[in-house]
Amino acid sequence: MQIRKVHRTIGICLAPFFIVTALCGLLLLFRNAGIFDPSLREFLRPLHNWEIIYFYVGSVVALGLTGMAISGVILFLMIRKAMKKKSQ
C-alpha cells in the first residue's frame, strides 16, 4: 500500500511540528483566563502559526496536516471496503 507509506512518512517527519502547534494552541485557549503573563501569549501566538521561525514553515505544516487528513480518510475507506468484501 503506497498510500500507507506516504501517510506514515508525512506523520513521522511532521510530528514534532504538530505537537508544538497543538500544545501552543491548547495554551492559547486559556489566554483570557489570566493563567499566564500576556508576554507569554505574545510569544505563543507566532509560534503556534510558525511566524516566529519563518512563514513557509507554517505553510509546510498546514499542507502536511492536510495531506495526513486526506491520506487517513483514504486509508479508512480502503480498510472499510476490504472488511466489507471479506465479510461477504
N, C-alpha and C positions, 0 to 999 in steps of 0.2 A: 504494500500500500504506500504509494508515493506521498499521498496527502498526509498520512500519519507522520512521515519523516519531516515534512515541511512544518507541520504543527508543532512537533517536538523541538525542532531546531529553533524556530522562532521563539518558542516559550523559554528554552534554556538561555538563549542569547539575551532576551529582553527581560527576564525575570527580575534582576536587580532593579531595573528602571521601574517596572510595575510595582514592586514592593515599596520603593521610595515614594512614588506617586500616590499609592494607596495610603501609606502612613501619613504623608503630608495632608492629603485630602481628609483623612479621619480627624487629624488635629484641627484642621481648618473648620470642620463642622462645629467646633466648640469655640470659635473665635470671639463670639459675642457673649460668652458665658463668663468672661473675666478670669479664666483659669490661668492664662499666661500673659506675659507682657506684650503690648502692642508691637514692640520691635521684633519679637519672635514671629508675630503674624506677618510682618512686612518681609521677613526672611523666608517664611514658609510659602507664601503665595507665588513668588517667582520660581522657587524650587519645585513646587507642585506642577507647574506647567513648563518647567525646564528653561525658562527665560534666563535664569541665573547663570547657566552654563553657555547655552547658545540656542538660538531659535530652532535650528534644524534638529537638535536632539529631541525636542518635544514633538516635532513632526514625525520623526522616525518611530518614537514610542507610540504615538497615536496610530500611525499606519500599521505598526506591529500588532497592536491590540486589535485593530480591525481585522487583520489577517488571522489572528488567533480565533476571533469570534467566528469568522466565516468558515475557516477550516474545521473548527469544532462542530459547527452545525452540519457541515458536510459529513464529517465522521459519524455524528449521531445518526443522521439519516441513512448512511450506508450500513451501520450496525443494525439499525431497526429493520431495514429491508432484508438483511441476511437472517435476522431472527425470525421474521415472518415466513421467509422462504423455508427455513429449517423446520418450523413447526407445522408446515402443511404436508 
